[in-house]
Amino acid sequence: MGAALRRALVNSWNRRGALAVFLWPAAALFGVLVNIRKRLYEIGLLRIQRAAVPVIVVGNVVAGGGGKTPLVIAMVQYLQSRGIKSGVISRGYGRNRHDCLSVSDDSLAEDVGDEPLLIRKKTGAPVFVALARIDAARELLARNPNVTVLVCDDGLQHYGMHRDIEVCVFDERGVGNGYLLPAGPLREPWPRPTDLVLYAGADRTGAGFSVQRMLSDHARRADGSLIALGALREFARQSEKQLWAVAGIAQPETFFAMLRERGLTLSRTMALADHAAFDRPDWSNADGHILVCTEKDAMKLWRNCPDALAVPLVVDIEPAFWSALDQLLVTRAGARLSSIHGHKTAGIAGMPRDQGPA
């Protein structure tokens, strides 16, 4: 699909216009197929496989990204702060290889995926990727027997793996026009039963918790050196260079807008497809510019442009979400956690789940 056609389709998902209405019959057929597939798992004709430890799936029902990866990172860091050894499994979308791989700090994003590599670098947790997430789960646990909880990056529609807790995240778009693909952004009908829902923005479609997304106060180079965003404008002036922002994410214009909101003047922006390879020759012509990108894009861009500045996305999740997660860990996974290598769950402070979504 061409870039212009793709943008037109995505833009149509925000309203029930002519294109959405034209595609509605295809969306209705897609909905039938989604329901049949789900039903086949429910009656056992398609097999659901279970990992040896509790699994938390973090995903969304909206195509085109929704801020899952920052939430996965925050969730792993939270579990680590509670003394719970966690690992992450992912399909590794956009990678060139199809085998099951362990993600290390030295892995190439082309091999393991940019998001799994970012998760590994930010958390230090074991991260494995595989086409079938259950394969990643089994290999991770075989090599890391001390892991007692798995966090699955994406996979809300991956019914072939049992999950103990489901977390669904929405960005500012909400459910868009409310239609299924291709007439709208929904991968499956919403609302649907899930354990926890997070909303970034005011477009809520039910009970849930709020998450605020913002840029970090500092940008980072490949060598780890930092520069404050507030000082970046003066740095550009002194070096006689202009700021060039590039993003290969689902919603690149959102990143550009957030940079401008922090007072940065962008002389050029380049929006690429999500999970872009960053193998174009453009980056060799960056003289006179300071490249600014997302952390996810930096996993690929830094190989050719180590001076590019990656600006992290910071998430602020309301405390009630963590209390609800604690309660679910106790009620859904407490017995399994306590039986794995003598792990104790008494330190997890549970709260009544009446704060959570229906």
N, C-alpha and C positions, 0 to 999 in steps of 0.2 A: 504494500500500500504506500503510495507517495506521501511525502510529508504534508503537502497542502491538503490532500484528501483526509489524512489522519487528523489534522487539526480541525477541519470542518466537522468531522464526525464527533470528535471529543467536545467541541463547542456546542454541538446540537444536544448533548446530554444534559445541558443546564436548563433546558426548557422543552416544553412539549410543542415544538414547532413542526413545520411541514416534513422535514427529514425524519424526525422521530416518529411521526404518525405513519409515514411511508414504510418505515422499518418495523412497525409494531407487529405485523404478522410473523416476521422472522423471530422477533422477541418472544412471541407466544409459543412458537415451536421450540425455541431454546428452553423456555420454562418447562415445557412438557418433558423434554429430554433430561433436564436437571432433576425433576421430580422422580422420573423413572430410575435414574441412576441412584439417587438417594434411597429410594424404596428397595432396590436390589441389595443394598448394604443392610438395610433394616431387617429384611427377611432372611438374610444369610446366603443369598446366591452369590454375592460378592463378599470376599473375606475381609474382615477387619482384624488387623494384627496389633498385638499389644506389646509395648516395650516393658522391660523388667522394672522400670521405675516410673513414677508419675510424670505425666507430660502436660505442659501448659502450652496451648496453641495460641499464638498471637497472629491475627489476620484481619482481613476486612472483607466486605461484600461488594466493594466498589472497585472497578478496574482502574488501573492507572496510578497505583500508589495511594497511600493514605497515612504515611508516617509510622509504619510498623517498625522499621529498624531502630529509630531512636527509642521507641518504647521497649523493644527487646533488650537494648543495652541498659536502659534504666531498670528493667525488671531483673536482669542478671546481677547488676550491681546491688540491687536491694536484697536479693537472696544471699549474695555474698556477705552483705553487712549483717545478716541474720545467722551467719555461720552455716548456711546450706550450700553444699557443693553442687553447682549446676553446670550443665553443658548445653550447647546450642546445636540444633540440627537445622539444615536448610537444603533446598533444592539447588541453590547456587545459580539463580537465574542469570542468563547472559554469558555463562562461561563456555569455553570451547571444548572442554573435556566432559565425559559422561560417566566416568568411574567414581567410586566412592573415595573421597580424599579427606585427610586431616588438614585443617587450615592452620598454618603457622604464621608467625610475624613476617617470615621471608617468602611466603607464598605469593604467586602472581595472581592478580585479580582475574586475568584471562583464564586461569586454570580453575579457580575456586569461586569466582564471583566477587564483585566489589563489596556487596553488603556483608557477606560472611567474613571477608577480610577485615572490614571496618569493625565488626563486632568483636573479632579476635583481638585486634589492636587496642580497642577501648576497654575490654573487660579482662583479657588474659585467660578467659575460660576456654575449655576445650570446645572446638567448633568442627563439625564434620558436615560434608555436603555429599549428596547422592540424589540420583533421579527419584528413587523410592526412599522417602524419608525414614522408613523403618530400617532400611539398610544402614543409613547414617547413624541411627539410634543404636543399633546393635554393635556396630564397629566402634562407636564412641565409648560405649559401656565396656566393651571388651578391653579397650586400651586404657580406660579410666574407671576402674571399679569403685573408686571413692565417690563418683558422681551419684547423687540421690534424687535429682530433679532435672528433667530435660525441658528446655524452652524451644519450641518450634517456631522459627521465623517464617511467617506465612503458613499456609496449609489449612485454613479454615474450611476449604472445600475438599481437602485431601482426606476423604472419609475412610480410606483404606488403613489408616492408623488410628488406634484408639486414643482419645484424649481425656484427661481427667478434668481439666479446666479450659474453658474457651474464653478468650478475650478478643473482642471486636473493636477496631478503632476506626473513627471517621475523621477526615480532615475538614477544612472549612466548606467544602462542597456539599457535605451531608450526603444524601442519597440522590442528588441531582434531580432529574425529572421523575424519578421513581420507576422508570421502565427497566426491564431486563435488557441485556446485550442482544443485538447491536443497537436497538432503539434508545437505550439508556445505559448507564454505567454499571448496573447491578449484575453481579455474577450469579446471584440467587435471590429469591424473593425476600424482601425485608418489610416488616420485622420477622425475625425468626428466633427461636429459643437460643440463648447464649448466656454465659455466666456473668461476664462483666463487659460493659460498653464504655468506651472513652470517646469524648467529643472535643475536637479542637474547633472552637467557633460557636456561634449561637444557634446554628441550624440543627436542632435536636429533633429526633423522631421518636423519643421515648425516654424512659428513665436511664440515667447513666452518670458518669463522672466527667469532670472537665480536665482538660490538659491544655496548658498554655505552651506554645512553641515560640522560641525567640532565638536570635543569634547570640553566640557567646560574645563577650567583651573583647576577645583576642582572636587573631588569626594566627595560623601555624604554618611554618615551612617544613619541608621534608626532614631537615636536620633537627627539628624540635624547637627551633627558636620561635619566639612569639613577638607579635607586634599588636599593640592595642588598636582597636578599630577607631577610637577617638584620635589616635595619632597618625592614622594611615593617610589622611588627606594631606597633612603637613609633610609626611615622608615622601608622598608622590610629588609634591611641589618642589621639595629640595632636590630630589633626584631627577626632576624635569621629565617625569613619566606620567602617563595617564592610566586610569584604572580600566581594565578590561575584564568584565565578569563573564564567566562561561558556566553552563550548567547542563548536565546530561541526566536530568531527573524527570519525574512524571510531571511536575508543575514548575518549570524553570522560572516563569515570570514571578512566581511567589518569592523565590530566592532573590531575584533582582529587586523586587519591591522592598524586601526586608533590608537589603543593603542600603537602598536610598533612604529608608526610614531612619537608618542610623547616621544619616548625614553625608553619605559617600556620593560623589559625583561620578557616574559611570560614563566614560566616553564611548564605550562600545559594549554591547551584550551579544552573546551567542547562545541560543537555545538549541540543544541537541536532543536526540531521542534518549529516552530512559536507558540506562546501562550502555551509553555510547562507548565505543572502543578507544577514543582519543588517539587514534593512529593516523590522523590526517596531518598533512604538512603544515597546517596553520600555525602550530605552536613554535615552529622554527622562525616564524616571522613576528615574534612577539616583542622585538626590540622596541623600546620607546613606550612599552606598556608594563604595568604590573598586573599579572594574571590573578584573579580572585575566583575561587571555586568552592563547591561544597566539599565536605569531608569525604563523601562517597566517591565523588569524581577524582579527588586527589589520589585515591588508591591506584588509579591508572595514570593520571596526568603527571604525578611526581616523577615517574620513570624518565620522562623527557624534559620536564620543567621542574626541577627540585626547588626553585625559588618561588613557585606558585604559592599563593596564600590560601590555605583552606580555612573556611570559617565554620566552626562547629555549630550544629543546631542543638539547642538546649531545651529540654522539656521539663515543665513544672506540673506535676500531677497532684491533684488534691489529696490530702492525707487519708480521706475516707476510702479512697480506692485501695490503698495499701492495707487498711484494716479489713476491708472486704476480701482481699486476696489472702490475708492471713487466715481468716475464718474458713475460706474454701480449702486452703492447704490442710487445715485441721480436719474438716468434715469429709473432704473427698480423698485426701492423700495421707492423712495422719497415720493410719495403721501401716500403710505401705512404707512411709518414711521411717517410722520407728523400727520396722523390721529389717531395714537395710543397714548392715554394719553397726547396729546398735544406735543409730541416729535417734536423738530425742527431739520431740516437737514441743516440749513443754515451754520452750522459750518463745514460741510464736504466740503473740497476744491476739486472740480472736475477738471479734466483736459481732453482735447480732447482724444478720445479713439483711435487715430491713432497710439498710442504706443502699443496697445494691439494686440492679435493674430487675425487673420482673422476668 
